[in-house]
Amino acid sequence: MSCLSPCSFLCQSSACSRVLRADRLTATYYPRVFTAGDFNADASFDLMQFSASNTLNVSPQTTSVWSSTPTIAFSASRLDFGAQSVGTSSPPKSIALTNEGNAPLSIAKIVTTGNFAQTNNCIGPFAIGQGCTVNVTFTPTANGASNGSLSLTDNSSPGTQGLTLTGWAGPPDFSLSVAPSSHSIAAGSNASYILTVDPSGGFSGTVQLACTGAPSKATCTLAKTSVVLDGSSAITVNVTVTTTSPSVAALSRPSQFPFRKSSFWIFWIIGLGPAATLLLARRRRAAATIGMSVLALVLVSCGGGGNSGGGGGGGSIPGTPPGTYDLTLSGTSGSTTYTMTITLKVT
């Protein structure tokens, strides 16, 4: 048969002509007609549409075909297994397969990957609405998370389907992850991270959180210092590292009033005091002269002109020092502690 398939083609062979002649009378009155038949030999009816300007006597004729195809539907998109001891097999978990297409379904192969195995009753072909069941077991070989897949090869489109399999080996536990793992900021800016606390194997309980290792004049703050896991849902916590920018501080201006200086009191004791005593006693004019001279000397030495001490000024206060720092995020539950490292680069 020289007809192109599956969508639109030109029927020119004798096999196509037999179909066209069968509908010749109808096509005379209806330039677009439909007919059904098993055109792709899959034991199910397909739909064909003929198109012509006014009659099927026109050659060649344009024809479109809609082929019937099987479609697989899974009862779940993934199978998750709880905690399982190493070297032991879990109870089976089932996944149902159903043909929701409009042609019989044939399954050629079913395989699993990872620490998973399957058994099934999928002996086809399966008519529309029929299906089978696949049972999957989990047998871990080492502690920790296990990932695998269940794959089917069949006659549907695109020919291979699959779903995800996950399991956990060992006692229930939790894990930490963070994103992003590093930040580069200028001093005075903030860096934000997201910490994820994820239960594994059905772990439930409280996890205490902490952040340490922040550089000088910087702080690491968590939005929550503890989280409560329910055995299935992960919890995210915002982490913020705050840095300090350099600044300039004004220095206080020294007082211009000389009497606040300690040197004034020294000169008072050794000079001005005795001179004042002589003046008060009014004993001799010479003593008064000496006292006034000493007073003038004291005022000059203390900066009585008002310019002593110089002008005001400023000083630089350093912020968070430039550099690359590793900070530690930790999660603790009971005697178990896990840590994650985040990197902060300050420019």
Beta strands, then each sheet from edge to edge (+ up, - down):
strand 1: 8-11
strand 2: 32-37
strand 3: 46-51
strand 4: 61-66
strand 5: 72-74
strand 6: 78-84
strand 7: 93-99
strand 8: 107-112
strand 9: 116-120
strand 10: 131-138
strand 11: 144-154
strand 12: 160-169
strand 13: 173-179
strand 14: 182-185
strand 15: 190-200
strand 16: 204-212
strand 17: 218-222
strand 18: 226-230
strand 19: 235-243
strand 20: 247-251
strand 21: 313-317
strand 22: 323-333
strand 23: 336-346
sheet 1: 1+ 4- 3+ 2-
sheet 2: 5+ 7- 10+ 9-
sheet 3: 6+ 12+ 11- 8+
sheet 4: 13+ 15- 19+ 17-
sheet 5: 14+ 23+ 22- 16+ 18-
sheet 6: 20+ 21-
end
